[in-house]
Amino acid sequence: MTKKIQCSAIIFDFDGTLADSMPFLATIGIQTMMKYYDVDYEEAAERYKSTTGLPYEHQVNLNFPGHEQNERAIEEFEKLKIDRIFEQRLFPDVVETLTKLNDMRISVFVSSSTYQPIIAEYFAKRELSTCFTEIVGYRPGFEKGKHHFEHIKAEHGIRLDDTLFVGDSLKDYERSKGYCRFVGIEGMFKEENFRREGHEGPVIQQVSELLAIIEPL
């Protein structure tokens, strides 16, 4: 039997990890790139996928540095996202998994590239806020990765060495390095994609699979 991973806290990415929102976000992200930049669908899709996991602001600035349309593209994407983000459903096993993690007394966090008030409202509308020790969202200069991890460590006395970060993108894995142990979840990226980036730890297909591979510290 494979030895279980001991942890005292789990930090979840949101889009594509807890919520089945990546098809929606990819659609509007690609369409926005096609509208504001001279790229066809294939190029826009590749540019979007290669930077998935970052705030759209960063995706645009990385893909089209200094472009005069960047501000307009970012504004349009964020408006489209806010208009429909509350429609995006959690994956079917998420609520039960969160409940069991709470029963195990493992601290649970969200670290999202969605703006803080929006991500907090998303869970409040579903009456799930109390499942989390904290829901941490994006604001300029405070984003998923180092900023969120160090905030969680400082505010809650969490040892990052005892923490798992669960995410569905290669950028999530990249940002976990040096901070938290990482668990990949398949979606836009498959296990072989994470392996090619150097991830040697677990890769799961749905969040409930965590329960079989972890134990409270």
N, C-alpha and C positions, 0 to 999 in steps of 0.2 A: 504494500500500500504506500502510495506517495505521501511523504510527510506534509502535513498541513502548514499553511503559512500563518504565523502568529501576527496579529495586528491589534492595535488599540483604536485605530481610526481608519475610515475609508473616505476618500474624496472622490466624488463622481463628477465627471464631465456631464454636461446636460444634453446638447443636441447630438443625436445619434447614439447616445449611451443610455440615458433615462427616457428621452422623448424620441419618438419616431418622426423627427422633424427634418432630417437631412434631405430627403427627396424634395421637400418644399423649399428649403434654403438653397439647395443646389440649383433648382429651377430659376428662382429669382436672382441668384447671384450670377448665373451664366447669362440670363437675359439682360441684366444690367450691364455686364461687360460688353455684350454684343451691341447694345444701344449706344453706349458712350465711347467705345473704342473701335478701331478698325480691325476687328477680329471676327472670324466665323465661329460657328458652334463648336467645332472640334477644338480650336485653339482656346476659346473661352472656357470650355469644360476642363481642359488640361490645366489651365492657369488656376481655375477655381480649386480643382482637386489637389493640386500641388501645395496649396496654402490653406487647405481646410484645417480647422481647429484654431485659427487666428480670428480676431475680430475682422469684420469686412473692411474696416478702415485700413488695417494692416495688409490685408490681401490685395487691395487696390494699390496701395502705395508701393508694395513690393513688386507687383506685376507691371505697373505703369508709373514709375517714379517721376514725379514732377509734372505729370500731365495736367493740363488746364481743366479737364473735366472731372478730376478726382473728387472734389468736394460735392459736386452735383450727383455723381454716381453713388457716393456714400450715403448722402441724404435720402436718395430715392430708395436704395436698398433697405435702409433702416426703417423708413416709413412703411414699405411693403411688409417687412418682417413684423413690425408692431401691429399692423392691421390684422394679421392672421396668426400670430404666434400662439394666442390662447386657444386656437382650434387644434393645435398639434397635440396628439395623444401620447400619453406615456405608453411604453411597451407593456404588454399584458402582465408580465411577472414582476413589475417594479414595486407596486404597493406591498405585495406579500413579502418581497425580499427586504424592503425597508423595515417592515414590521418585525421580521425575524432578526435583523441586525440590531434593532433597538432592544429586542428581548435578550440578545447576547451581550448587551451593554457595550457595544462598539459604537464609538462616536461617528456620526455620518454627516458629511458636508457635501455641498454642491459648489463647484467652481466653474463658472460659465463665462462665455464671451458675450452673452446677452447683457444689456444694461441692467444695473442693480435693481431699480424699481420694477422693471418688467419681469425679471426672473422671480423676484419675491412675490409679486402679484400672481404670477402663474401658479405657484404652489399654494398661495393663500386661497385662490379661487377653488382649488381642489381639496381644501382643508387638510393639507399635508405638511404645513410649515413645521408642526411639532415633531415630525419625523427626523428633522435635521438639527444638529447643534448650531449650524449657521448656513445660510444660503449666501454665497459670495458671488457677486456679479461684476461686470466690467464697468469701468469708467476710465477716461483717458489717464494714462500713467499708473493704472492699477488694473492689471490683467491676469488672466489665467497663467499659471506658472510661478515663477519666483515670487511675484508680489502677493498672490493669493496664499501660497504655501507659507511664506514668512509671516503673513498676517495671522493665519490659523495657528501657527506655532506660538506667536507672541500673545495672542488674545485668549487662547484656550489651553496653553501649557501642553500642547501636543508635541510629542517627539516625532519628528518626521521620519526617523529611522524605523519607527513602529507603525508607519502609515502606508496605505496603498492608495495609489491614484489609478482610477479606472477610466479609460478613454478610448475613443474609436478612431482617432486619427494619428498619423505619423507625427504631427506637430505636438500632440498630447504626449507621446512617448519622448520626443525630443525635449520637451519642457520639464519632464519628470526627472531627467538625469541630474544627479547630484543632490536631489531633494527627497523623493519618495520612490519606493518600489512601484513598479508599473504592472498593471494587468490590461492587456489589450482586449477590446471587444470587436468582433467582426461586424462589418457593415460596408461602408464605402471601401475599406481596406480589408484584405484577407490576411490570414496568418502568415502566408509567405511574404507579404509586404512588410509586416512587422519584423520578421526574421531577417530580411534583407537589410533593414535599418540597424540590426544588431540586437534587437530585443530577444533575450533568452528565457524570459519568464512566461507565465501563463498567458494564453490567448483563449478567450471564451466566446460563445455565440450569443449568450443572453445573460443578463445580470444575475439571475437566480443560480447560475452555475457557480457563483462565488461561494455560496453556502457550503458546497462540498469540498472546497479547497482552503478554507480559512478556519481559524479558531481564535477566540479572544485571548489577548495577552494578559 
